[in-house]
Amino acid sequence: RVLEIGHYIAGPHAAQMLADQGAEVIKIEPLAGDPSRANNRVGQVGDSMFYACHNRGKKSIALDLRSRRAAIALDPLLRWADIVVTNYTSGVPERLGFGFPHLHAINPRAVMVHITGYDVDGPWRDYAAFDGTIIAMSGLAEMTGHEDGPPVLSQILFADHSVGAHAAFAAAAALAERERTGRGRLVEMGMLDVVMTYLGLQVSLMGLWDL
């Protein structure tokens, strides 16, 4: 049982992968809906393909988490969940009433996967992150394209999808650990960290190239 409190790609993609494996996923959206419902909409009716491609197999409810009364609906869902997935910026879950200390107090067996751009306690924790900024900061854009040309961004949102896949795997591993300990845990996933794991060979060779 997965409770998703996320938007756009990274969090929704992680929850969708869990749904594909048979999890029951409930997605909490703001009253106006996940902003991606309006992204690249084809025609004038219905949700966008952008939204559909990251949210198949889910149930969805609308809830204003900024309301003082939100906990009436939110806390029962937090108690219901085995896994809570979010990709809101660092500090936002705590402000909106679903931070890990609160989750663990009312549901000690729950696993929380928190996806951020630059870690929850790093020096860039308060900066928003998008796929393009992560690809640029990792150096991957500099490695793409012609050697004598400018840095190039991929048309595929590589960083968002990669961290989503890593987050789904980490959630499953945390559930396996819970079978031994009886308690859930917080799993923190930084987008930049994930992309850097793909560049291990390039980083290790940089010193050789400079010789």
Secondary structure, 3 states (H helix, E strand, C coil): CEEEECCCCHHHHHHHHHHHCCCCEEEEECCCCCHHHHCCCCCCCCCCHHHHCCCCCEEEEECCCCCCCHHHHHHHHHHHCCEEEECCCCCHHHHHCCCHHHHHHHCCCCEEEEEECCCCCCCCCCCCCCHHHHHHHHCCCCCCCCCCCCCCCCCCCHHHHHHHHHHHHHHHHHHHHHHHHCCCCEEEEEHHHHHHHCCHHHHHHHHHHCC
